[in-house]
Amino acid sequence: MEANMDFAQQAIRDNVRGAKGWLKFLGIMSIIGGAVYALTLIGIVVAWLPIWLGVLMYQAGSRAQEFAERGDVGALSAYTAKLKTLFTLMGILTIISLVLGIVGAIISVAMGIFAGGLPALLEQYGYS
């Protein structure tokens, strides 16, 4: 039983060690992307989102590094808490994006139909 626990702990440390570099890289890239968004007039409104996500990713990578190096269970707990927050925010943003995309598509179709698009098309093919 003890050998299985040691093997599982080592497997977890290896997985976390492999994730830390990517989390830090993606975190830095997200922060840079947010800073670039902030340079535009419209982007300044939403620039905080990629910056916040980037900070969460970087912090998760740092906690992953702590756990991988020292085996600190507190660092593992902080790592998973950061990932939970990150995935929750990304899920909420995905749902918001889907809703806005669907609403935008409905508005576009409605404008095309009622703003002369459908009547002009019907007239073009002789169905007036």
C-alpha positions in Angstrom: 0.0 0.0 0.0 2.8 2.4 0.9 4.6 1.7 -2.4 1.4 2.6 -4.3 1.2 5.9 -2.4 4.8 6.8 -3.2 4.3 5.9 -6.9 1.1 8.0 -7.0 2.8 11.0 -5.3 5.7 10.8 -7.7 3.4 10.6 -10.7 1.5 13.7 -9.4 4.8 15.5 -8.9 5.9 14.6 -12.4 2.6 15.8 -14.0 2.7 19.0 -12.0 6.4 19.6 -12.9 5.4 19.2 -16.6 2.6 21.7 -16.3 4.5 24.4 -14.5 6.4 25.7 -17.5 3.4 25.8 -19.8 1.3 27.6 -17.2 3.9 30.3 -16.7 4.4 30.7 -20.4 0.7 31.0 -21.1 0.3 33.3 -18.2 3.0 35.7 -19.4 1.5 35.6 -23.0 -2.0 36.3 -21.6 -0.7 39.3 -19.6 1.1 40.6 -22.7 -2.0 40.2 -24.8 -4.1 42.0 -22.2 -1.6 44.9 -22.2 -1.8 45.1 -26.0 -5.6 45.1 -25.7 -5.3 48.0 -23.2 -3.7 50.1 -25.9 -6.9 50.3 -27.9 -10.0 52.3 -27.0 -12.4 49.4 -26.9 -9.8 46.9 -25.6 -9.2 48.9 -22.5 -12.6 47.8 -21.3 -11.8 44.1 -21.5 -8.1 44.1 -21.1 -8.3 43.2 -17.4 -9.7 39.8 -18.3 -6.7 38.3 -20.0 -4.4 40.0 -17.5 -6.3 38.4 -14.6 -6.3 35.0 -16.3 -2.6 35.4 -17.0 -1.9 36.2 -13.4 -3.8 33.2 -12.3 -1.9 30.9 -14.7 1.4 32.3 -13.6 0.5 31.9 -9.9 -0.6 28.3 -10.6 2.7 27.7 -12.3 4.6 29.0 -9.3 2.6 26.9 -6.9 3.2 23.9 -9.2 7.0 24.6 -9.1 6.9 24.7 -5.3 5.1 21.4 -5.1 7.4 19.8 -7.7 10.6 20.9 -5.9 9.6 20.4 -2.2 6.6 18.2 -2.3 4.7 20.7 -0.2 1.0 19.7 0.0 0.0 23.3 0.8 1.5 24.3 -2.6 -0.4 21.5 -4.3 -3.6 22.7 -2.7 -2.9 26.3 -3.8 -2.1 25.1 -7.3 -5.4 23.3 -7.7 -7.3 26.2 -6.2 -5.7 28.5 -8.8 -6.6 26.1 -11.5 -10.2 25.8 -10.2 -10.6 29.6 -10.4 -9.0 29.8 -13.8 -11.3 27.1 -15.3 -14.4 28.6 -13.6 -13.6 32.0 -15.1 -12.8 30.5 -18.6 -16.1 28.6 -18.4 -18.1 31.7 -17.6 -16.4 33.7 -20.3 -17.1 30.9 -22.8 -20.8 30.8 -21.9 -21.0 34.6 -22.2 -19.2 34.4 -25.6 -21.6 31.8 -26.9 -24.7 33.8 -25.8 -23.3 37.0 -27.3 -22.5 35.1 -30.5 -26.0 33.6 -30.8 -27.6 37.0 -30.0 -25.4 38.6 -32.6 -26.3 36.0 -35.2 -30.0 36.4 -34.5 -29.8 40.2 -34.8 -27.8 39.9 -38.1 -30.3 37.5 -39.6 -33.2 39.7 -38.5 -31.6 42.8 -39.9 -30.9 41.0 -43.2 -34.5 39.9 -43.5 -36.3 43.0 -42.3 -33.9 45.7 -43.6 -34.6 45.0 -47.3 -32.4 41.9 -47.7 -35.2 39.3 -48.2 -37.6 41.6 -50.2 -34.8 42.6 -52.5 -33.8 39.0 -53.0 -37.4 37.9 -53.7 -37.8 40.8 -56.2 -34.6 39.8 -57.9 -35.9 36.3 -58.6 -39.4 37.5 -59.7 -41.4 36.7 -56.5 -42.5 40.3 -55.8 
